[in-house]
């Protein structure tokens, strides 16, 4: 007995290797545009916040808003990719991100900017998950290592190109900070055209249920917790009725979200995925990596500009050692993974080196030698390059083909969630610590006003030179605490990676695995022929003959039906 089959729209012909490479270029261009637009604001933020008279908390939320929105949107895009055209979804996510970028450039207040950054985040969530999902559909896990260097290279280059472009734009008087949001629009249009012309994957059509309740509950619960972390200690006491109320509300929303996911027909985060140890541990490690990566990196630009007095352009250039380390380690580890089919040693080594890098950065202050600091950033980059993509690879290699999109987006979701939490938590840690340091500095020169005496980031350019020097020194000395917390989270990720069970990498692409599973489930020769032709899909759970097993296992020889 067979179930009602979903419909698969066949492609004109399977993609050749050249076509897959061309499509990969288009996808990486789209990823570059999204990541560049997301990071371009980092070195421009001190200028933006100062000109719009924002606060340190608003500085944090300009970044957190995008990460939180992308976190909520990521699993939805991933679920849609399992049932709709991946090409269309990639183009749609790029379009949403572009619209958000253009609107952000029109902002006249920090609150307005935060709102438009949410729209950017919705598109970014799609690009973060969809690009990796499409690449998994085109290339096998074993083959993917060969291109891992290119993927990590694009991510790393975008990480530094964004802040560097933002710095150059801010330093160019006839452009101004608004062009940090406009500059990537032409590249986004080019990326959409390239994807349209090169990507050619079959489209599976089946009835789908989008778990909007789960997405809203999860994002709502996380938002409440992050709001509590950001405001506690300043707007209200840590131990207060307001504080307890926010924590209770956030945890209640997350508890209801878990209950809703367990009962949803098509959950946004399938809980059964966590029965697999690799997925569970990779998710824990992804949260830790997100906290450490986004939380630590976001404040580097602030450290270089506020504490050390460098221009936005110079601040971008000073992160090059981290990018170079990431590209080198990702490229070398990717090639070795493709050659030998083993990945855990590189993932574990990367986690350890990343923790060491954060530990070294936790020793910096306002006067650290820049050559020494560059060495610390290079070590951090080495760890990042071996860690980020290998976590996704480990999960993609473990799950069933039908869950590829959901599993990929789940890992990306929790990495983004860790990033949003990291930026918010570390921003609160920095804000509180800097306030204390400024207060101590002011009291040392005879100013006895409570707190920081009104001195801070929002009015830095208006302060007398001696007080401005105290503020800059406070940011220089206070940033080390951020990296100390990041190191602790990186150690948590290392422990999780240590217990991941290594499975040899599959040599079939995502589409080949899907066909193999469907062919194995076919009950008749006619159904099997339809699967091979891409005309229909069946799911009966009945064992197949040698032909079907041969499709699932290339080591077996298929039966020659011509005889």
ROZAVEX-848706 format. One record per residue (C-alpha): x, y negated, z negated; chain. Coordinates in steps of 0.05 Angstrom, whole numbers. Each point is the difference from the previous one (the first is absolute). Example, Ala and Ser with C-alpha at 12.3 -4.5 7.8 and 13.67 -1.06 7.14 Angstrom:
<sites>
c1; c2; c3; chaine
246; 90; -156; A
27; -69; 13; A
</sites>
This chain:
<sites>
c1; c2; c3; chaine
0; 0; 0; A
27; -68; 19; A
-13; -69; -27; A
-24; -59; 42; A
64; -23; 33; A
26; -71; 2; A
14; -28; 69; A
70; -12; 23; A
9; -48; 58; A
57; 29; 41; A
57; -43; 25; A
20; -1; 73; A
63; 40; -16; A
44; 13; -60; A
48; -56; -14; A
70; 11; 27; A
61; -14; -42; A
11; -66; 36; A
-72; -21; -12; A
6; 18; -74; A
64; -43; -6; A
-35; -58; 35; A
-60; 7; -46; A
48; 2; -60; A
31; -66; 23; A
-69; -32; 2; A
-18; 27; -69; A
65; -23; -30; A
-11; -69; 31; A
-68; -2; -34; A
31; 22; -66; A
55; -53; 8; A
-52; -55; 11; A
-42; 21; -60; A
60; 8; -48; A
33; -64; 25; A
-64; -40; -9; A
-8; 30; -70; A
71; -16; -22; A
11; -65; 37; A
-35; -36; -57; A
49; 22; -54; A
55; -52; 12; A
-52; -52; 19; A
-40; 10; -64; A
41; -45; -45; A
-11; -57; 50; A
-73; 17; 10; A
-16; 5; -74; A
38; -65; -14; A
-35; -39; 56; A
-69; 27; -18; A
14; -10; -75; A
-9; 73; -18; A
22; 38; -62; A
44; 61; -12; A
-63; 43; -8; A
-26; -25; 67; A
69; 15; 30; A
-11; 72; -22; A
-71; 4; 26; A
17; -25; 69; A
39; 65; 7; A
-45; 44; -43; A
-63; -19; 39; A
29; 28; 64; A
26; 63; -33; A
-66; 13; -37; A
-42; -9; 63; A
46; 45; 40; A
-4; 51; -56; A
-76; 2; 2; A
-2; 2; 76; A
54; 52; 12; A
-40; 63; -17; A
-60; -25; 41; A
44; -10; 62; A
31; 69; -12; A
-68; 34; -5; A
-24; -35; 64; A
62; 25; 36; A
-22; 72; -11; A
-64; -12; 40; A
8; -60; 46; A
49; -25; 52; A
68; -13; -32; A
18; -47; 56; A
-62; -43; -12; A
11; -1; -75; A
73; -22; 8; A
-21; -57; 44; A
-58; -19; -46; A
45; -2; -62; A
50; -44; 38; A
-56; -46; 20; A
-26; -7; -71; A
70; -15; -26; A
11; -52; 54; A
-65; -36; -16; A
18; -1; -74; A
69; -29; 16; A
-29; -56; 42; A
-51; -18; -55; A
55; 2; -53; A
38; -53; 40; A
-60; -47; -7; A
-1; 4; -76; A
-4; -65; -39; A
5; 30; -70; A
31; 61; -33; A
-69; 29; -14; A
-18; -4; 74; A
67; 31; 19; A
-12; 59; -48; A
-69; 12; 31; A
27; 2; 71; A
58; 45; -22; A
-54; 50; -20; A
-22; 2; 74; A
73; 11; 19; A
3; 58; -49; A
-60; 35; 32; A
37; 3; 66; A
67; 17; -33; A
-33; 60; -34; A
-18; 27; 68; A
69; -9; 30; A
35; 31; -60; A
-38; 66; 6; A
-20; 3; 73; A
70; -6; 29; A
25; 58; -43; A
-62; 41; 17; A
8; -10; 75; A
74; 16; -3; A
-16; 64; -37; A
-50; 18; 55; A
53; -10; 54; A
62; 30; -34; A
11; 61; -43; A
27; -9; -71; A
66; 31; 21; A
5; -45; 61; A
-22; -62; -39; A
66; -4; -37; A
34; -18; 65; A
-42; -64; 4; A
0; -14; -75; A
59; -46; 8; A
-38; -42; 51; A
-61; -2; -45; A
40; -19; -61; A
40; -49; 42; A
-62; -36; 22; A
-26; -2; -71; A
66; -25; -27; A
11; -51; 56; A
-70; -26; -10; A
13; -4; -74; A
58; -47; 12; A
-23; -32; 65; A
-64; -23; -33; A
32; -38; -57; A
55; -25; 47; A
-50; -26; 51; A
-40; -30; -56; A
61; -35; -27; A
20; -28; 69; A
-71; -25; 12; A
-5; -34; -68; A
68; -32; 11; A
-21; -26; 69; A
-34; -66; -13; A
-42; -2; 63; A
-30; 69; -14; A
-18; 5; -74; A
-23; 59; -42; A
-66; 9; 37; A
38; 28; 60; A
22; 59; -44; A
-70; 26; 12; A
-7; -20; 74; A
67; 26; 27; A
-18; 74; 4; A
-65; -8; 38; A
32; 7; 70; A
38; 62; -22; A
-65; 31; -26; A
-33; -11; 68; A
59; 33; 35; A
-3; 59; -48; A
-74; 10; 15; A
13; 1; 75; A
57; 50; -6; A
-42; 46; -43; A
-57; -4; 50; A
45; 19; 58; A
40; 56; -33; A
-38; 36; -55; A
-41; 59; 26; A
-26; 46; -54; A
-64; 42; -1; A
-58; -30; -39; A
-39; 46; -48; A
-73; -19; -7; A
-38; 28; -59; A
-49; -25; -51; A
36; -39; -54; A
-18; -29; -68; A
40; -60; -23; A
7; -3; -75; A
-10; -74; -9; A
-20; 10; -74; A
66; 34; -15; A
40; -55; 35; A
-37; -55; -37; A
5; 33; -68; A
74; 15; 7; A
18; -70; 25; A
-46; -31; -52; A
31; 39; -58; A
70; -16; 23; A
-16; -74; 10; A
-28; -6; -71; A
62; 32; -29; A
46; -45; 40; A
-39; -62; -20; A
8; 21; -72; A
75; 9; 7; A
7; -68; 36; A
-41; -41; -49; A
14; 34; -67; A
48; -37; -44; A
-15; -67; 33; A
-75; -10; 10; A
-16; 45; -59; A
38; 43; -51; A
22; 71; 16; A
-39; 23; -61; A
-67; -33; 8; A
-72; 15; 18; A
10; -25; 71; A
62; 44; 8; A
-35; 63; -26; A
-61; -15; 43; A
40; -5; 65; A
38; 64; -15; A
-64; 37; -17; A
-34; -25; 64; A
59; 19; 44; A
7; 70; -29; A
-75; 11; 4; A
-1; -19; 74; A
58; 47; 14; A
-34; 57; -39; A
-64; -10; 40; A
42; -2; 64; A
29; 69; -16; A
-70; 27; -14; A
-25; -30; 65; A
58; 30; 40; A
-14; 69; -29; A
-72; -3; 25; A
8; -37; 66; A
-13; 38; 65; A
62; -29; 32; A
40; -33; -56; A
47; -57; 16; A
53; 36; -41; A
-14; 75; 3; A
15; 25; -70; A
14; 71; 26; A
64; -27; 31; A
29; -5; -69; A
-5; 75; -10; A
63; 2; 41; A
60; -15; -44; A
38; -36; 54; A
-56; -50; 12; A
-10; -13; -74; A
74; -11; -15; A
11; -40; 64; A
-58; -45; -21; A
31; -12; -69; A
66; -15; 32; A
-33; -47; 51; A
-32; -40; -56; A
68; -7; -34; A
33; -19; 66; A
-54; -51; 15; A
8; -33; -68; A
75; -2; 7; A
3; -18; 73; A
-53; -54; 8; A
5; -25; -71; A
75; -8; 1; A
9; -25; 71; A
-54; -53; -2; A
38; -41; -52; A
68; 4; 33; A
-16; -60; 44; A
-22; -39; -61; A
64; 18; -37; A
45; -23; 58; A
-37; -66; 11; A
-22; -21; -70; A
56; 28; -42; A
59; -4; 48; A
-21; -60; 42; A
5; 32; 69; A
-42; -22; 58; A
-57; 45; 24; A
42; 20; 61; A
60; 18; -43; A
-45; 39; -48; A
-22; 43; 58; A
72; 13; 23; A
20; 19; -71; A
-45; 61; 3; A
36; 29; 61; A
43; 48; -42; A
-64; 34; -25; A
-27; 6; 72; A
66; 27; 27; A
3; 53; -55; A
-71; 21; 14; A
10; 7; 76; A
65; 39; -9; A
-27; 50; -51; A
-67; 9; 37; A
35; 13; 67; A
51; 49; -28; A
-49; 38; -44; A
-51; 3; 56; A
49; 32; 48; A
23; 50; -52; A
-72; 18; -16; A
-15; 13; 73; A
63; 42; 8; A
-9; 44; -62; A
-75; -5; -15; A
12; -15; -74; A
-20; -64; -33; A
-3; 4; -76; A
74; -13; -14; A
-3; -65; 38; A
-65; -21; -34; A
29; 16; -69; A
66; -35; 15; A
-37; -61; 25; A
-42; -4; -63; A
61; 4; -44; A
39; -52; 39; A
-61; -47; 0; A
-5; 5; -75; A
75; -15; -6; A
-8; -60; 46; A
-56; -29; -43; A
42; 14; -62; A
57; -40; 29; A
-46; -58; 19; A
-26; 0; -72; A
67; -28; -21; A
-2; -64; 42; A
-9; -70; -26; A
2; -71; 28; A
76; 4; 10; A
11; 71; 29; A
54; 3; 54; A
-35; 3; 67; A
48; 53; 28; A
-16; 45; -59; A
-75; -14; 9; A
6; 20; 73; A
30; 67; -21; A
-58; 12; -47; A
-50; -15; 56; A
37; 47; 48; A
-6; 56; -51; A
-75; -14; -8; A
-8; 2; 76; A
35; 67; 5; A
-50; 29; -49; A
-60; -31; 34; A
19; 26; 68; A
1; 73; -23; A
-63; -5; -42; A
-58; -38; 33; A
-14; 40; 63; A
22; 67; -28; A
-57; -1; -51; A
-51; -7; 56; A
36; 53; 41; A
-3; 50; -58; A
-75; -9; -7; A
-14; 2; 75; A
39; 65; 5; A
-43; 32; -54; A
-73; -18; 15; A
-47; 31; 52; A
-5; -37; 67; A
-72; -22; -14; A
23; -35; -63; A
61; -34; 32; A
-31; -69; 3; A
-30; 3; -70; A
64; 27; -31; A
45; -51; 34; A
-45; -57; -20; A
-6; 26; -71; A
76; -2; -10; A
2; -69; 33; A
-59; -21; -43; A
35; 16; -65; A
65; -31; 23; A
-38; -64; 16; A
-37; 6; -67; A
67; 6; -35; A
24; -61; 39; A
-61; -42; -19; A
6; 21; -72; A
75; -11; 2; A
-4; -70; 27; A
-55; -18; -51; A
33; 33; -60; A
71; -23; 16; A
-26; -69; 17; A
-33; -3; -69; A
64; 25; -33; A
41; -53; 37; A
-49; -56; -15; A
-2; 15; -74; A
75; 10; -6; A
16; -63; 40; A
-49; -41; -42; A
37; 23; -63; A
68; -15; 30; A
-21; -69; 23; A
-28; -15; -69; A
66; 22; -32; A
39; -44; 49; A
-44; -61; -13; A
6; 9; -75; A
76; 4; 7; A
1; -70; 30; A
-48; -28; -52; A
-67; 7; 35; A
-47; 34; -49; A
-64; 6; 41; A
-35; 67; -5; A
14; 52; 54; A
39; -28; 58; A
-22; -71; -11; A
-35; -2; 68; A
63; 15; 38; A
-4; 55; 52; A
-4; 21; 73; A
-61; -44; 17; A
36; -66; -16; A
73; 21; 10; A
15; -54; 51; A
-28; -54; -45; A
40; 18; -63; A
61; -38; -25; A
65; 34; 19; A
17; 28; -69; A
-69; 31; -9; A
0; 27; 71; A
67; 33; -14; A
-32; 34; -61; A
-57; 26; 43; A
47; 27; 53; A
43; 33; -52; A
-61; 33; -31; A
-20; 31; 66; A
71; 24; 11; A
5; 33; -68; A
-72; 24; -2; A
1; 37; 67; A
44; 56; -28; A
-58; 24; -43; A
-41; 13; 63; A
54; 47; 26; A
5; 35; -67; A
-74; 18; 3; A
9; 20; 73; A
57; 47; -20; A
-46; 33; -51; A
-53; 12; 54; A
53; 26; 48; A
22; 51; -53; A
-73; 24; -5; A
0; 9; 75; A
65; 39; -3; A
-29; 48; -51; A
-61; 12; 44; A
44; 14; 61; A
42; 48; -41; A
-60; 47; -9; A
-25; -3; 73; A
5; 68; 33; A
37; -3; 66; A
-35; 31; 61; A
37; 8; 66; A
-24; -51; 51; A
-52; 21; 50; A
20; -2; 74; A
-70; -15; 27; A
-28; -69; 9; A
-65; -21; -35; A
-40; 12; 64; A
33; 68; 12; A
-16; 20; -72; A
-73; -21; 10; A
-6; 41; 63; A
33; 59; -33; A
-48; -2; -58; A
-60; -6; 46; A
24; 55; 46; A
11; 46; -60; A
-72; -13; -21; A
-28; 16; 69; A
-42; 64; 2; A
-3; 13; 75; A
45; -6; 60; A
-46; -54; 28; A
6; -42; -63; A
75; 9; 0; A
4; -24; 73; A
-42; -61; -18; A
47; -17; -57; A
60; 4; 45; A
-35; -44; 52; A
-18; -50; -54; A
-74; 6; 14; A
-27; 21; -68; A
20; 22; -70; A
-28; 57; -42; A
10; 18; -72; A
-21; 69; -21; A
56; 25; -43; A
3; 66; 39; A
69; 29; 15; A
25; -9; 71; A
36; 45; 48; A
73; -4; 20; A
-11; -59; 47; A
-27; -42; -57; A
54; 21; -49; A
52; -15; 54; A
-26; -71; 6; A
5; -8; -75; A
69; 33; -3; A
46; -15; 59; A
43; 60; -20; A
-54; 46; 26; A
-10; 14; 74; A
-70; -12; 29; A
-36; 54; 40; A
5; -8; 75; A
-74; -3; 21; A
17; 1; 74; A
14; 75; -6; A
</sites>
